[in-house]
Amino acid sequence: MMMKAVILSQYGGPECLTLTEIPIPTPACDELLIEVHACGLNPVDYKLRSGIFHEMMPLSFPFILGGDISGVVKEVGTEAQGGFQVGDEVYFSSPLTQGGGNAEFCVIHSSVVAKKPKSLSHVEAASLPVVGLTAIQSLRDFSGIHTGDKVLIHAGAGGVGSFAIQYAKYCGAEVFTTASTKNEAYVRSLGADHVIDYHHEDFVTVCQQAGGMDIVLESMGGLTYPKSIEATRVGGSVPCIVNPPDSDTKALSERKNIKTEFLLLSGRPADLQEIALLVDSRKIRPTVSKVISLEEIRLAHEQIESGRTQGKWVFQISNMHTE
């Protein structure tokens, strides 16, 4: 049996992505075979494709990208965990060096899979695992967010930012975010209390005038990382989801007694279950801004790499099964 899949043949630009047909994978004894109905697009996809992470997370070619997955269980390995059955609707974050979501079918270890939020479509569910796990593990686990904390979320209109604003607000925080003027209404609709127009305002100055942030979710990296340390109060927390701190940033954080570290998400089913509860109880809503097909994957990579996307872009793959 064959399936459609987008293959990454080597590190490089979007032109290295090719839609083709390959055999449907066979699950190992502890894996599930998933019929993929939707797959979210994330900045890490273009970073893996380009080779930015090649030393830290080398890929084996040919490789299928895509870690934000929602679909239906089609086959259950004899030693699979979790009590899953054929026909179960599930969602999960595939490990970065495994991917697999840019295809009609994928295999995944059963230990990272959870039941899909009941109130959502597969497209909506596929927008949540990476951004939700990243936000929860950064704000709750690493930073210990509390009611009344001042929290800065960079790039509030982006995928992680859109979820993180809602989660921080749910936790009772006073939420600051950076966004362009055109996205101000959008991020306020998510719960942002203070919107910093990064084209005309210095977020460090705004945050310091507010007494310093308790937490800054650093999703920009580069020169923004040490500025995020400056924007944080003494004893605060700066989880970074882009890159490790360089020596100068580390020294600055130590002088201010600020907890900071480069974080990679863990695909814990318990956290996915919490996300499902938050969504099904309408505490948090998915932020799908564009639904696309795998045929458009090169254009999608160009757009996500430009940094100008709002919310989450999601590949709808279920319609391919009927072709």
Secondary structure, DSSP 8 states (H G I E B T S, - for coil): -EEEEEEE-SSSSGGGEEEEEEE-----TTEEEEEEEEEE--HHHHHHHHTTTTTTS---SSB----EEEEEEEEE-TT-STT--TT-EEEEE--TTT---SBSEEEEEGGGEEE--TTS-HHHHTTSHHHHHHHHIIIIIIT---TT-EEEESSTTSHHHHHHHHHHHHTT-EEEEEE-GGGHHHHHHHT-SEEEETTT--HHHHHHHTT-EEEEEB-S-TTHHHHHHHTEEEEEEEEESS----HHHHHHHHHTT-EEEE------HHHHHHHHHHHHTTSS---EEEEE-GGGHHHHHHHHHHT---SEEEEE-GGGGG-
